[in-house]
Amino acid sequence: MKKALPIMIQGTHSDAGKSIITTGLCRIFYQDGYKTAPFKSQNMALNSYITLDGKEIGRAQGVQAEAAKTIATTDMNPILIKPTRDQESQIVVHGKPYRNMEAGSYRKDFFETGLQLIKDSYAKLSENYDRIVIEGAGSPAEINLNDRELVNMRVANLTNAPVILVGDIEKGGVFASLVGTLQLLSEEDRKRVIGVIINKFRGDLSLLTPGLDWFEAYTGVPILGVIPYIHNLTIDAEDSVALNRYSHEEDPTKEIDIAVVRYPMISNFTDIDPFIREPDCHVRFITKPEQLKQPDIIILPGSKNTIEDLRFLKETGLMGKIISVYKSGRTKVVGICGGYQMLGESITDPNHIESSISFETGLQLLPIQTTITKEKTTTLSEGLISFGGFDILVEGYEIHMGQSTYGDSYTPLIVIKDRSDGCVSNNGSVMGTYFHGIFHNDLFREKFINEVRKMKGLEAVHGRISFNQLREDAFDHLASHIREHVKLDYIYKKMEEFQTRGVSK
């Protein structure tokens, strides 16, 4: 049986654009008639994706599978690392928690296990797909880590993949970072690099051309493309570094002001993405009480360490400010997953699953108590929300270690066949849920925003955007953009050439 042809995308650093280029190539290969899968051997991320069988992988790989029009599986991301606190992370293996490990222990004790997991997962994908787009992590030139790395050149050698190196020109010093990365690679690994892509370019290409000519002459490595910056691309971000693009200031041209609390261990912040695309909404991420002002909506997103992030709210003064703004009666407060837990009366972690702190009082805005448990809930869910006089079917996914119990005045937010989820305050101004993706449901989002508009004396807006259609359009737009600016014929040729080489051991 002919094995899949791989291509690997590596970067000079995190947030260089590896995930987005991988996503674009997944859509391109699908459009060109190839059954395509993404692959990231080891992903460190707090944004997760739930597969159809209820397993957890990195969100980027789930989105890349959607771009490739295939079903996401844990073989596409067999190892997921989710930081929980300084020097410690939860290791997720094939979608289920393995155990919490410190960085040194992970490198020492998990390496051989991880390597075998990667080999097995890739072999399965290779037997079932025509093309595999592999994404690296960070930089392949982390010389202090390369002896036991599991995600960059070791994977390229294992899979016999040609490598494209991506540099981000937006941050400056792109030629230095590209040349420096190449020089720090071993001679064997440098031979794997078939070319480089310069990403996020803005400006006059003619001014860059002398640098491109110099780079090719100096390194002998071809420039495969210069990709202009794409604005407002509706594709999920993988890393919280992406949040640095958002201001904490209000936008007076938008009618609805939404403040999202950015605590240190924020996770699955993609829950907020649909609001970013709404023309009447302005989303800002805040870290200080003075930044909160008087928003129409406050959102507490997910957290990988709920108690520690709750302590962050207290220590910064954000908790008191949120409560004060809520009591003004002009703001809705929403908590999702960890943010939902924070809105309750208390959070207990008796076994120190997430935190060294065993108990913390919450914001007291919802009548729930949460206990962090050893068992992790990972599931796709759906249920009915009674909202604005309508019963609305909503879909989402759940990823949480905690279980919440409710007080006498409990009003559920979502009614599911065999249970309920979430909670709504008596006055309807506070709501929380374990459903990630709740605002990706277009009808519910429309009703929710219109209720806020009504509070402000504004007319309702009907026929909101279809977020799923926006994502599909974004995949196609990204593919078209890459086709226009990258030498795809050369990439196809190199993928075929590498097929004839023996796989490095």
N, C-alpha and C positions, 0 to 999 in steps of 0.2 A: 504493500500500500504506500502511495506517495505521501510523504509528510507535508505538513503545512509550511509555507514559506514565511519566515519571520522578518520583521524589521524592528529595530529598537530605537527608542527616543530617549536620549540622555540630555542633561542640561548642565550648565556651568554652575548652577546654584538652584535653590528652591525658588519656586514661583517664576522660573524662566519661561514657562509656557509649555512644559512637557505634556501636561494633562490635556490641554486644549488641542495641541497638535496631534496627539494620539487619538483624541476624539474625532478630529477632522479626517484623519486617515482611515479610521474605522468606517466612517460614512462613505468616503471615496471608494474604498475597496468593495463595500456593499453595493454601491451604485454601479461599479464595474463588473458586477456579477459574481463576486467571490464570497463564499461563506467565511465570515470574519469574526475573530474573537479578540478582545483586549486581554492583556496579561500584565499584572504587576505582582511580582513574587512576594514582596514584603512592603506593606504600606503603613506609614505612621500618619494617622489622621483621626480627627474626632468627628468628622462627617461620615456617617454610615449609610448603607443601603441594605435593604432586606430583600433577599431572594425569594422566589415563589415558595420554596420549602422552608421559609422562616429562618434562614441563616444570615449572618451579618458579614458584609464585605465593605471595602472602602467605597465611598459614594462615587468617586471618579470612575471606578471600574463598572459600577452599575450603569452609570450614565453612558459610558463608552459602549457597553453592550447594547443599550437602547439605540445609540447612533448606528451600530452595526446591524440593527434589527434582529438581534438574537437574544436568547434568554440568559440572564446573568446567572452564573454558578460560582461556587466557592473556589473552583479550580482557577478562576480568573484572578483571584486574590487569596491564595491559601493562608497567608499570614498577615494579620492586621494588628498593628500595635497602637493601643489607645492610652496615651499618658493619663495617669490619675493624680500624680503628685510629683514633686521634684525627684528625679532619679528612679522613678518607678512607673511601670506601665502595665496595663492588662494586655496579655497576649491572647489574641483570638485566632484559633486554628480551625480552618475549614468552617468558619462561621459560628463557632462556639467558644466560650471562654476556656482557656487552657489553664493559666494561672497568672498571678501578678509577679513580675520579675523586675529586679533592678538592672540597669544597663549593663554593668559588668558581668552579672550572672547570666544575662541573656547571651552575651557574646561568648562567654566561656562554656556554658552548659547546653545551650540550645542550638548551636551552630550546626552540628551534624544532623540533628533531628529536622531542623529547618531546611537544610540542603536536600534531604531526601523528600520532604514534602513538596518542595519546588520541582524537583525532577519528576515526581509522580504526576503532579498536576499538569505540568507542561506536556508530558507525554500523552495524557488524555486529550488535551486540547489539540495537539498536533495530529492525532488520529482522526479528529472529527471536524476539522476546519481546513480551509484552503489558505487563509492568511491569518497571521497572528501579529498584532501590533503590541509590542512590549514597551512598557514605560519604566524608566529608571527612577531613582529618588535622589534628591539633593544633587551631589556632584560625584562623578567617578574619580575625582582627584583628591578625595579625602584620604591622604596617604597614611594618616594615623589609624584608619579603620579598615583599610583595604585587605588586610590579611584574613579577615573573617567576615567580609561584607557578603550580603545575600541578595543584592538588588541591582547592581550595576554591571561591571565588566564580567564578574563571575557568571552572571546569567547570560550575558552575550556569548561568552565562550561555551557555556553549557548548551545553548540552543543554536549555536553557530549563526547568530544574527548579525547582519551589518548594522552599524550604529550611525545615527544622525545626532550630532551635537547641537543643542539649541542655546543661543545666547540672547539675553534680554538687553536691547539697546536703550530702553527707557531709563534704566538705572545708571547708565553711563559706564564707560570703561569696557565696552563690549569686546573690542579687539584684544585687550589685555586679558580679559577673563577667558576668551576662547584660546588664545595662544598659550596662556599659563596652564589651562586644563590639558591641552594636548601635550605640552612638554612634561607634565607630571605623570602622564600615562607611560606604561611600559611600551617597548617597541612593538611587541606582539599586539597589545591592545590598541595602539595608535593605528595599526594596519586595519583594524575593524571599522574605523571611522571613515565612512564613505563621503562625508561632506558635512557642512554646517548650515544651519538656518539662523538668520538674524531675525529676531521676533520683536513685535511692538514698535515698529518704526514709524516715526512721524516726521514729515518734512520733505525736502527736495532730495530725491535719490541721486541726482547728479553730484551732490556734495559728498555723498558717501562712497561713490564709485572709486576714487583713488585709494581709499582704505580697503575696499574689497579686492582691488587688483594687488595691493601690497600683501594682503593676507594670503591670497592664493600663491603668490610668488614665494613668500617667506616660509609657509608651512607645507606647500604642495597639496593642500586639502582644498577641494572645490567648495565654493559658495553655492549651495543648492537653492537658495532663495532668500529674499528679504521680504518679510511679511508685514504689511502696514497694520497699524493698530486698529482693532475692530472695537467700535463703541457699542455698549448696551447689548452684548451678546447674551442671550437667555440660556446659558449653560451653567450648571451648578459649579461653584468654586469648591476646590478640595481643601484648601488650607486657609486658616484664619488670617494669614498674611494678606489675603485679598481684601479683608475688611479695612485695611489702611487706606483704601481708595475712597472711603466714605467719610464725609464730614460729620461733625457733631452739631453743626449750626443749622438753624431753621432755614427754610426756603420760603420767603413770603409769596412767591408766585404759585405755590401749591396750597390747596385748600385744607388738606388733611396732613397733620404733622404727627409722625410716628417715631418715638424714641425707643431704641432697642438697647438693652443693657448688655454691654460687652464685658463680662467677667473673665478672669484669667483662663478658666477651663471651659469656655463656651464650646458647644458642640451642636452639630446639625443646624447651623445658622441659616442653611438654605431654606428653612421654613419661612423665612422672611422674603424670599425672592419675588413671589407674586406681587407684593406691595410695591417693590422697587419698579415694576413695570406698569403700575397703574398711573395714568397721567395726572390724577388729582392728589396723589400721595407722595410725600417726601419722607424717606427713611433715613434716619441718622443713628449712628452707634455711639453710645455715651459710656464714659468710665468714671465721671465725677459728678457730684450732686449739683454743682453750679451749671452743668451742661443740660440738665433735665428740662429746665424751664417749665412751660405749661403745655405739654403735648396733648393731642386728642387721644392718642393710644400709647400706652407703655407696654412693651413686650419683654418678658423674661424668657429667653430661649433655653434650649437644653444645656446641660452641664455634665461633664464627666466626673466631677467631684462636687456634688451638690452642697455638702456641708461647708467645704472650704470656700466655695463661691458665695454661699450665704454669709459666711464670716466676712468676706470681702465687702458685701453690701453694708454690713454693720460698721466695719472699720473705716470705710470711706465716707460714711454718712449718707450713702445712697438709699439705704433702707428707710431712714427717717424721712428723707425727701420724697420718696415714692409714696409713702403713706400720707404725707402732708398734701401732695398733689392730688392723690385719690380722694381725700376728704373734701377737696374743693367742689367735688360733684361735677366736674367738667371733663373728666378723663376716664377712659376704659382701661382696665389692666388685664393683660392676658399672660398666662404662664403655660409653657409647653414643656412637658417631660420634667426635667430638673427644675425649670422655672415654675411649673405647677406645684411641685413639692415645696418650693420655697414660699409660695403664697399661703401655705397651710399653717397649722399651729406649732408643729414640731417635726423634726427629722432625727431619727435615731439610727446609729450605725454600731450595734453592739459587738459585731465581729470585726470591725475596722476594715470593711470590704473596700471602701473608697477613701476613708479618712482616718487619721489618728485621733480625731475628735469623735466621741461617741454620741453626743447629743447637742442639738442646737435648736433654739426656738425660731419659728418662722415669722413671716410678716403678719400672721393672724388675720388674713383677709378672706380665707376660705376655711370651713370647718373640717379639715382633714388632718390626720397624723400619718406620717410615713416612716416605715422601717426599711433600711437598706438590707437586702437579703443576698444570700450566696447565689441563688438561682437567678438567671438573667432571662427576662422576657424579650423575645425577638419574634415578631409576628406581623403579618399583613392583616389589617382590620378594616371593618366597615360597620356603619350603624346609622341611626337616624338622629338628627338634631331638630328639635322643635324651636324654630327661630323666626320671629317676625310674623307669626301666624302660619308658617309653612313647616311641613315635615320634610327635611332635606336629607337625602342620602349622601353621606360623606365617606371617603376612603382615606386611609392613612397607613402608617406603619409604627410599630412600637418597639423601642429599644430601651429597657430600663432594668436596673437591679432592684429598685424599691417597690414595695407594695403599700398602698394607701388605704386607710380605714376612715370612716366618715362619722361626723356627729349627727345629732338629731335633726338639725335644720338642713341636712344635705339635699341638694337638688342636682341630679346628674345632668351632665351636658349632652352626652351621647348614649342612646339606648341601643345595645347590641343584643343579639338573639338570646344569649345565655348570661348576660351581665350588663353592667353599665360602665361608662368611663367618664372621667372628668367631673367637674363641679362648677356650679354657677352660684354667685352670691344672691342673697334675697333681693337686692335692688337691681340685679342684672348687670352691674358695672364691672364685676370681676369674674373671670372665667379661666378655668385651667383644664388641661387635657394631657393624656399620654400620647395622643395621636400626633406624630410628626406628619407634616404635609397637609394639615387640616385646611390651610388657606390656599392650597393648590386646587381645592374644590371650588370651581368658578361661581356657582350659584350661591354657596354659603358666603364666599368672600364678598360677593355683590351685596347680599343682605346685610352683612356685618358693616361694610363701609357705609351703606345707605343709612343704617341706624345712627352711625356717628355723624353723618351729614345732617340728619334730622335734628340731633342734639344741638348742632351748630346753626340751625335755621336755614340749611341749604337744601336745595331740591335734590331728589333722588336721581341717581344716574343708573340707567338700565343698559343691558347688553354689554357687560364687561368683557374684557379680553378673555380668550381661551388660552390659558397658560400652556396646556399641552401642545396646542397648535403653534404657539410661539416657540416652544422648544424644538418641534419638528422643523419649523422654518429656520431656526438658528443652526441646526445641524446641516441643513442644505446650504445655507449661506456660508457657513464656515468651510464646507467642502469646496464650494465654488471659489472662495477666497484663496484657499490653499492651491487649488488647481491653477489659478491665475498667476500665482507668485512663486511657485516651487517647481523644480524640474522633476516632475513625476515620472517621465519616461526613464530618466537616469536611475531613479529609485527602483523602479520595476526591474530594470536591467541588472542592477547590483543584487537585488533579492534572488534573481535567477542564478547569477554567477556564484553566490555564496552557497547555493544548494548543492553545487558540485564539489564543494570542499569537505574535507573530513571535519567532524565536530571535535573541537579542542577538549581535552580532558582537564 
